[in-house]
Amino acid sequence: MNNIELQKKVNAAMRTLIKENGFASPAEVLIAVGVLSKKDYENWRFGRVPYLEKVCKINLSKLSTINHEIRAYATRANLKASWTAYMKWGNKKGQRKARLQFSKSGDEKIERFYATHYVSASAAQQAKERKEHAERSHNSECNNSRAASGNACDAIPLRNVDESTEGGW
């Protein structure tokens, strides 16, 4: 596959992922363009593969082209960059989760490129509105609980939906 074909596939993948999910990640794009199988991705997520690039079916130059085109598309589409921590799946209870590596070199800049998700402005706004709605509901629940019992709120505290989590935003 030449670079022009690769760019077209990356752009189509980004467009589809953003439309379907409201965001796109480099790993999802790699799967969508056919250079990473879902099985190999899952093996990497479970820590069976030392770094993601090892199981990609193209060379590092082409992977660099894909990452560049993802960032270029994100800039053109005015997508918000959101770094995400990729942690190993399947850790036993009480065991500390290990951060996964994307590149053979482990270079911080390359790792950051792979771990950045690109979020549409509308999806980011919807997430913000969901968070605000949840906080209002939580506060209302706490106020009702205090009024009824006179005690501090027993409701479960909310998790920040903007926090990076295991491969999701």
C-alpha positions in Angstrom: 0.0 0.0 0.0 1.5 3.3 -1.0 1.3 6.5 1.1 -1.6 8.0 -0.9 -3.7 4.9 -0.4 -2.7 4.8 3.3 -3.7 8.5 3.8 -7.1 7.8 2.2 -7.7 4.8 4.4 -6.7 6.7 7.5 -9.0 9.6 6.6 -11.9 7.3 6.0 -11.2 5.4 9.3 -11.1 8.7 11.2 -14.3 10.0 9.6 -16.1 6.7 10.4 -14.8 6.4 14.0 -15.6 10.0 14.8 -19.1 9.6 13.3 -19.8 6.3 15.2 -18.1 7.0 18.5 -17.4 10.7 18.8 -13.7 10.0 19.1 -10.9 8.0 17.4 -7.7 6.5 18.7 -4.6 5.5 16.8 -5.1 1.8 17.8 -8.7 1.8 16.4 -7.4 3.4 13.2 -4.7 0.8 12.9 -7.4 -1.9 13.2 -9.7 -0.1 10.7 -7.0 0.3 8.0 -6.1 -3.4 8.4 -2.6 -3.2 9.8 -3.5 -4.5 13.2 -5.8 -7.4 14.0 -8.2 -7.2 16.9 -6.7 -10.5 18.2 -3.2 -9.0 18.2 -4.6 -5.8 19.8 -6.2 -7.9 22.6 -2.9 -9.9 23.0 -1.1 -6.6 23.5 -3.7 -5.3 26.0 -3.4 -8.5 28.0 0.4 -8.1 28.1 1.2 -11.1 25.8 3.0 -8.8 23.3 5.8 -6.5 24.6 4.8 -3.5 22.4 2.0 -2.7 19.9 4.3 -2.0 16.9 5.6 -5.6 17.1 2.2 -7.0 15.8 1.5 -4.3 13.2 1.7 -5.7 9.7 3.6 -2.7 8.2 7.0 -1.1 8.7 7.8 1.7 11.1 7.9 4.3 8.3 4.3 3.5 7.3 3.2 3.5 11.0 4.8 7.0 11.3 2.8 8.1 8.2 -0.4 6.8 9.8 0.3 8.6 13.0 1.1 11.8 11.1 -2.1 11.6 9.0 -4.2 11.0 12.2 -2.8 14.2 13.7 -3.3 16.1 10.4 -6.9 14.9 10.2 -7.5 15.9 13.8 -6.2 19.3 13.2 -8.3 19.8 10.0 -11.4 18.5 11.8 -10.7 20.6 14.9 -10.7 17.6 17.2 -9.7 17.8 20.8 -6.6 15.8 21.7 -7.1 13.7 24.9 -4.2 11.6 26.3 -5.3 8.2 27.6 -3.4 5.8 29.8 -3.3 2.3 28.3 -3.1 -0.2 31.2 -2.7 -3.9 30.9 -6.0 -5.9 31.0 -6.6 -8.9 33.2 -4.5 -8.0 36.3 -5.4 -10.0 39.4 -7.1 -8.2 42.3 -4.6 -6.3 44.4 -2.0 -6.3 41.6 -0.8 -3.0 40.3 -1.8 -2.4 36.7 1.1 -2.0 34.3 1.2 0.7 31.7 1.5 -0.7 28.2 4.1 0.2 25.6 3.3 1.1 22.0 6.7 1.4 20.4 9.9 -0.7 20.5 11.9 2.3 21.5 9.5 3.5 24.3 10.3 7.0 23.2 8.0 9.4 25.2 6.9 11.4 22.1 6.0 8.3 20.1 4.2 6.8 23.1 2.2 10.1 23.5 1.2 10.0 19.8 -0.2 6.5 20.2 -2.0 7.2 23.5 -3.8 10.3 22.3 -7.4 10.0 21.4 -9.1 12.6 19.3 -12.5 13.8 20.4 -15.1 15.7 18.4 -16.2 19.0 19.9 -19.8 17.8 20.0 -18.8 14.6 21.8 -16.7 16.5 24.3 -19.6 18.9 24.9 -22.0 16.0 25.4 -19.7 14.4 27.9 -19.4 17.7 29.7 -23.2 18.0 29.8 -23.6 14.4 31.0 -21.1 15.1 33.8 -22.9 18.3 34.8 -26.3 16.6 34.8 -24.9 13.7 36.9 -23.4 16.2 39.4 -26.7 18.1 39.6 -28.5 14.8 40.2 -25.9 13.7 42.8 -26.2 17.0 44.6 -30.0 16.9 44.5 -29.9 13.3 45.9 -27.5 14.4 48.7 -29.7 17.4 49.6 -32.8 15.1 49.8 -30.8 12.6 51.8 -29.7 15.3 54.3 -33.2 16.7 54.6 -34.6 13.2 55.3 -31.9 12.0 57.7 -30.0 15.1 58.9 -26.8 13.2 58.0 -24.1 13.9 55.4 -24.7 12.5 52.0 -24.4 8.7 51.7 -24.5 8.7 47.9 -21.6 7.3 46.1 -19.2 10.0 44.9 -19.1 10.7 41.2 -16.1 9.8 39.0 -14.8 12.5 36.7 -15.8 11.5 33.2 -13.0 13.6 31.8 -10.3 11.4 33.6 -8.3 9.1 31.4 -9.0 5.5 32.0 -7.8 2.2 30.6 -8.0 2.9 26.9 -11.1 5.0 27.0 -11.7 8.7 27.4 
